[in-house]
Amino acid sequence: MDISVIVPLFNEEESLPELFAWIKRVMDKNKYSYEVIFINDGSTDHSWQVIEKLQKENPEVKGIKFRRNYGKSPALFCGFERAQGDVVITMDADLQDSPDEIPELYDLIVKQDNDLVSGWKKKRHDAKLTKNIPSKLYNATARKITGLKLHDMNCGLKAYRVDVVKNIEVYGEMHRYIPYLAKNAGFSKIVEKPVAHQARKYGTSKFGLNRFVNGYLDLISLWFLSKFGRKPMHFFGLVGTLMFLLGLLAVIGVGASKLIAIYDGVRAPLVTSSPYFYLALVAMILGTQLFLTGFVGELISRNSSERNNYKIEKEI
C-alpha cells in the first residue's frame, strides 16, 4: 500500500463526506493504493454513523471509535499502530488541511528520501490574538529547545515514512512534538513544506487557550525525558549530591566556629541560634530526598504498562 491517511476527529460530521471525497479524488488521480483511517475521539454528534456509511460504500475507509474523548495523541497512536502504507499522512478533519498537498508530501518522502515532512501554514486563517501570536511564541520556544528549525511544529498535516510512526510513542498530548520524538528516535531527515491553510467551513475549533500552557509544560517534560528519561539518576543524583554537600559544608562551618570559640574560651552562641544551621539541615534533607528520587526514577523509568491502554468500542 502506498499511503495511509490518518484523520483524528471530534464532532466533525458535516465535514467528513466532503473530506473523504476530496482525498479520494486526489488518490484516484495519482493512482495511489491507500487507506483512510478515521479515529472518532468520543464524538457526541453523528460522526461515527457517517464513518460507518462511508466504510460500507468505500473499502478504503477504516474506522476506530473511542468510548470517550481521550485526545489527539491517543487517536494518532492507535492510527499509527494500524497504518499499513509505506507513507503515513496525518491531517485534521475540519477541512483546513488540503488533501491536494498529498502528492508533494508523498514525493518528499519517497523520492527525496526524507523521514518526516512537517507542514507549515505560512498564511493562516485563524484569529490573530488567540491563535497566531501565541503560536509564533510557542514555535519559537520549541525551535530553541528541540533544535529543529520548524516554523510550525504543531501543524496537523504531516507525512512520515512508515518506520517513523512504528518507532515512536505518542501519548498524553505529545502530538505537538512528533518531529522531536522522531529526532530522539534517530530519524534525522526532517524537513518542512509550506502548505495551504483553508478557512474553517463547518463548526468551531475544539482547542482552547489552555493548549498553549499545556504545550509548554509538555515541551519541558519531553526535553527532560529526552535528556534524563533513561537515566534520571544523572539529574536527581547530581543535584541531590551537590545540595547535600553544600548543606554538609555549612553544618561543618557552623560547628567549627562553635568549637573554635570554645577552644579560645569565648562564650559562643548556641549552634541552633544560627539560621545557617537550619538552612544547612534543609539542604541536606532535600539533597537526600532528591538522591533517593533518582533511585526510584531509575526503577520506574518509562515502564508504565497502562500508558497507552485506550478503550475502543468498535473497529471496522
VENJO-V632563 format. One line per field, one symbol per residue. ss: DSSP state (H for helix, E for strand, C for the rest). phi: phi as a letter, one per 40 degrees, with the letter a starting at -180 (. if undefined). psi: psi as a letter, one per 30 degrees, with the letter a starting at -180 (. if undefined). A space follows every 10 residues. Layout:
BEGIN
ss = ???
phi = ???
psi = ???
END
This chain:
BEGIN
ss = CCEEEEEEEC CCHHHHHHHH HHHHHHHHHH CCCEEEEEEE CCCCCCHHHH HHHHHHHCCC EEEEEECCCC CHHHHHHHHH HHCCCCEEEE CCCCCCECHH HHHHHHHHHH CCCCCEEEEE CCCCCCCHHH HHHHHHHHHH HHHHHHCCCC CCCCCCCEEE EHHHHHCCCC CCCHHHHHHH HHHHCCCCCE EEEECCECCC CCCCCCCCCH HHHHHHHHHH HHHHHHHHCC CCHHHHHHHH HHHHHHHHHH HHHHHHHHHH HHHCCCCCCC HHHCHHHHHH HHHHHHHHHH HHHHHHHHHH CCCCCCCCCC CEEEEC
phi = .cbbbbbcaa fbdccccccc ccdcdccccc fccabbbcbc cgcbcbdccc cccccccbcc cbabbccacb hccdccdccc cccbccbbbb acccgccccc cddccccccc cbfccabbcb ccbbbccccc bccdcccccc ccccccgccb cbcbcccabb cdccccbbbb afbcccbddc ccccchcbcb bbbcbcbccc cbgbccbccc cccccccccc cccccccbdc bccccccccc cccccccccc cccccccccc ccccgccbcc dccccccccc cccccccccc ccccccdccb dfbccccbbb cbcaab
psi = kekkkkjklj iheefeeeee eeeeeeeeeg hkklljjkjj ihkgageeee eeeeeefjff klkkjkflje leeeeeeeee efkflekkkk llgggfkkff feeeeeeeee eghlekkklj iejlglkeef eeeeeeeeee eeeeefgkik fiegkfjlkk kfeeffgljj lchgffheee eeeffgjfij lkkklkjlkk ekalkgkaff feeeeeeeee eeeeeeegef iffedeeeee eeeeeeeeee eeeeeeeeee eeefgkjklk effkffeeee eeeeeeeeee eeeeeeeeeg jhgjfgehjk jkelk.
END
